[in-house]
Amino acid sequence: MAILIEHLAGKWPFWLSPRQVIVCPISEKALDYCESVYLYLHKLGYECEVDRSSGNIQKKVRNAQIAQWNYILVAGEDEMKAGTVDVRTRDNKRHGKIRVTKVADILAAEIPVQSSKFDNFYKNAFNPADYYDDDEEEEKEQPADNATRVQLKRKITRTKIESPKAGDKKKGGAKAA
């Protein structure tokens, strides 16, 4: 792992990076829009954050580059009206204004496809569909309302695992006769 860190100099590939996307608002007016872009990308499974720090946009972009964020998305009032973000990379390449859904497609293309060796390795793995009927799953319906979930949670927390009795413990490692 240390060799990989040293070799990449902190510039992790997108699919492995703990800092994939950061969204930087140009002004306070665009903060809510940036939050919605963040939530959209986070919902899709990407590691992302919103830069809520004060300061000008140049400083935010520079800090994101130093922190090695793979993609830096910048949004202001113009981008908010158009539903776009200005896409930049940590290498200071500017890709221009792109629709948020298109950005999600670009990010998805960064993730490597699963190899055929993976499928071959797991072809004999356990498959629940081979053993269980769908009817059995339907019988175990989940509680519909929140009150029922709370009751079940309380019931589970009340159930305690009994500890062994004091007379059952071995003393001094010797077995009682």
C-alpha distance (Angstrom), angle and dihedral (degrees) to the residues before:
residue distance angle dihedral
M1 . . .
A2 3.78 . .
I3 3.79 90.5 .
L4 3.81 90.1 52.8
I5 3.80 91.7 49.4
E6 3.79 91.7 48.5
H7 3.79 93.7 45.0
L8 3.82 94.6 49.5
A9 3.82 93.3 41.5
G10 3.80 90.3 -141.0
K11 3.82 93.3 -54.2
W12 3.78 97.6 121.6
P13 3.77 118.9 -171.4
F14 3.79 112.4 -103.0
W15 3.82 96.5 -106.3
L16 3.82 91.8 52.7
S17 3.79 100.6 35.4
P18 3.81 120.7 111.9
R19 3.82 86.8 -154.5
Q20 3.76 106.4 53.6
V21 3.82 106.4 147.5
I22 3.79 135.2 9.9
V23 3.79 122.7 -173.3
C24 3.81 115.2 -149.2
P25 3.80 120.4 -166.0
I26 3.80 116.5 -147.3
S27 3.81 92.1 -149.1
E28 3.79 140.9 2.3
K29 3.80 89.2 -97.7
A30 3.81 90.4 65.6
L31 3.81 95.6 46.3
D32 3.82 94.7 94.5
Y33 3.80 90.6 49.2
C34 3.81 90.4 49.8
E35 3.81 89.3 50.0
S36 3.80 89.8 54.0
V37 3.83 91.4 49.3
Y38 3.81 88.9 49.1
L39 3.81 91.8 50.6
Y40 3.81 91.6 48.1
L41 3.80 93.2 52.2
H42 3.79 93.3 40.6
K43 3.79 89.9 52.3
L44 3.81 88.2 55.1
G45 3.81 88.5 56.1
Y46 3.78 104.0 -101.3
E47 3.80 124.2 139.2
C48 3.79 103.5 -117.8
E49 3.78 143.6 148.1
V50 3.79 140.3 -170.9
D51 3.80 118.3 -120.9
R52 3.80 102.4 -131.1
S53 3.80 94.3 170.2
S54 3.76 121.4 123.4
G55 3.77 119.5 -114.4
N56 3.74 139.1 79.1
I57 3.79 123.1 -52.8
Q58 3.82 93.9 -109.4
K59 3.80 89.7 60.2
K60 3.82 92.0 47.4
V61 3.81 92.1 50.3
R62 3.81 92.2 46.3
N63 3.81 91.8 49.7
A64 3.81 90.2 49.7
Q65 3.81 90.7 50.8
I66 3.79 91.7 50.0
A67 3.82 89.9 48.5
Q68 3.84 87.6 54.0
W69 3.81 98.8 -120.7
N70 3.81 107.5 174.7
Y71 3.82 95.1 -142.2
I72 3.80 128.0 22.9
L73 3.79 114.4 -162.4
V74 3.80 115.7 -163.7
A75 3.79 121.8 -165.9
G76 3.78 134.5 179.1
E77 3.77 136.2 160.3
D78 3.82 94.3 -66.8
E79 3.80 92.3 51.3
M80 3.79 90.3 45.2
K81 3.81 91.9 56.4
A82 3.81 92.6 47.5
G83 3.82 97.6 41.4
T84 3.79 92.2 -120.4
V85 3.80 140.2 117.4
D86 3.79 131.2 -149.7
V87 3.80 105.7 -115.6
R88 3.79 122.4 -147.0
T89 3.78 133.3 165.2
R90 3.77 130.9 -138.9
D91 3.82 88.7 -104.3
N92 3.83 89.1 65.2
K93 3.80 94.0 -106.1
R94 3.77 112.7 147.8
H95 3.79 116.2 -150.1
G96 3.80 96.0 -178.8
K97 3.78 133.0 -130.2
I98 3.79 112.6 -22.0
R99 3.82 131.4 173.8
V100 3.79 112.8 -103.0
T101 3.81 93.1 -120.9
K102 3.81 89.6 52.9
V103 3.82 89.4 50.5
A104 3.82 88.5 55.0
D105 3.82 88.5 52.9
I106 3.81 90.7 50.2
L107 3.80 90.7 50.5
A108 3.82 91.5 48.3
A109 3.81 89.3 53.6
E110 3.82 89.1 56.6
I111 3.81 91.9 64.2
P112 3.82 112.3 87.3
V113 3.79 118.4 -118.1
Q114 3.77 120.4 -112.0
S115 3.79 113.0 -93.8
S116 3.79 124.5 -122.8
K117 3.81 88.4 -120.7
F118 3.80 88.3 64.9
D119 3.79 90.8 56.1
N120 3.81 92.2 45.5
F121 3.80 92.4 49.4
Y122 3.80 93.8 51.8
K123 3.82 99.3 37.6
N124 3.85 91.3 107.8
A125 3.81 95.1 43.3
F126 3.79 120.9 127.3
N127 3.80 112.0 -79.2
P128 3.82 115.1 -164.3
A129 3.80 91.2 -155.3
D130 3.82 89.0 66.2
Y131 3.81 92.2 58.7
Y132 3.80 109.8 27.9
D133 3.76 132.5 58.9
D134 3.76 120.4 -133.9
D135 3.83 86.9 -127.3
E136 3.82 90.5 66.1
E137 3.79 90.7 54.8
E138 3.80 92.2 50.2
E139 3.81 90.5 54.8
K140 3.80 89.6 60.1
E141 3.78 96.6 63.3
Q142 3.77 118.8 177.2
P143 3.81 118.7 -118.7
A144 3.77 109.5 -92.3
D145 3.75 102.4 -150.2
N146 3.77 133.3 52.2
A147 3.82 94.4 -121.5
T148 3.81 91.3 61.1
R149 3.81 90.9 49.1
V150 3.80 90.5 51.8
Q151 3.82 90.8 50.2
L152 3.79 91.5 50.5
K153 3.80 91.0 48.1
R154 3.81 90.9 51.7
K155 3.78 90.6 48.6
I156 3.79 91.5 51.7
T157 3.81 93.3 48.4
R158 3.81 91.2 49.3
T159 3.79 91.0 55.4
K160 3.78 106.5 88.9
I161 3.74 130.1 -168.5
E162 3.78 107.9 -118.4
S163 3.77 114.4 -122.0
P164 3.82 119.2 -136.5
K165 3.77 115.5 -88.3
A166 3.78 119.2 -103.8
G167 3.84 92.0 -113.8
D168 3.81 92.1 55.7
K169 3.81 94.8 62.5
K170 3.76 119.6 101.4
K171 3.78 113.9 -120.8
G172 3.76 120.6 -141.4
G173 3.78 92.3 -10.9
A174 3.81 91.9 -74.3
K175 3.78 120.6 122.3
A176 3.81 114.0 -118.5
A177 3.81 112.6 -118.8
